[in-house]
C-alpha cells in the first residue's frame, strides 16, 4: 500500500510539472512579453520621420507593436506609450475624410512636419502632421506619444 501511495504521489508531481512547464514562457529563451509568437506579424510596423525645420530630417523612429505592447526591436523613445495610443486610437493615422471641412484657428505652431508610414493592422498607412494651424497643432498634440515631441523648428 505504501509503494502504491508513493507511485501516485510521484505521478501527480510529474503531471503537475508538465502542466506548469506548458504554462511557462511559451516564447522560449529571450522572448519578451510583447514579442509576437512565431509566424505572427506585428500589428503596427511604422516609420516616423520628423522635420523640425520643415525640410531637414531631425529625427527618425521605427515603431513595432503587438497590440498595445511595444516590441523589443522598436527604435522609438516612447514606444510603450505610442503602441498603447495606437491600440486605443488607431483613427489617429486615418487620412482626413475627403471633402471634410474643419474650422481651424489661424494659429501658427511652427514649420515642423512629420510623416508616418507603414502598416497598422491590415491596412497601409501614410499620414502627415504639421503645426501650420490650430487643427494641425491639435492633431499633433493628439499623436504626441507617437511623434515624441513638438519641435521648435531647430535642428537638434
Rosetta blueprint (number, residue, H / E / L):
1 X L
2 X H
3 X H
4 X H
5 X H
6 X H
7 X H
8 X H
9 X H
10 X H
11 X H
12 X H
13 X H
14 X H
15 X H
16 X H
17 X H
18 X H
19 X H
20 X H
21 X H
22 X H
23 X H
24 X L
25 X L
26 X L
27 X L
28 X L
29 X L
30 X L
31 X L
32 X L
33 X L
34 X L
35 X L
36 X L
37 X L
38 X L
39 X L
40 X L
41 X L
42 X L
43 X L
44 X E
45 X E
46 X E
47 X E
48 X E
49 X E
50 X E
51 X E
52 X L
53 X L
54 X L
55 X L
56 X L
57 X L
58 X L
59 X E
60 X E
61 X E
62 X E
63 X E
64 X E
65 X E
66 X E
67 X L
68 X L
69 X E
70 X E
71 X L
72 X L
73 X L
74 X L
75 X E
76 X L
77 X L
78 X L
79 X H
80 X H
81 X H
82 X H
83 X H
84 X H
85 X H
86 X H
87 X H
88 X H
89 X L
90 X H
91 X H
92 X H
93 X H
94 X L
95 X L
96 X L
97 X L
98 X L
99 X L
100 X L
101 X L
102 X L
103 X L
104 X L
105 X L
106 X L
107 X L
108 X L
109 X L
110 X L
111 X L
112 X L
113 X E
114 X E
115 X E
116 X E
117 X E
118 X E
119 X E
120 X E
121 X L
122 X L
123 X E
124 X E
125 X E
126 X E
127 X E
128 X E
129 X E
130 X E
131 X L
132 X L
133 X L
134 X H
135 X H
136 X H
137 X H
138 X H
139 X H
140 X H
141 X H
142 X H
143 X L
144 X H
145 X H
146 X H
147 X H
148 X L
149 X L
150 X L
151 X L
152 X L
153 X L
154 X L
155 X L
156 X L
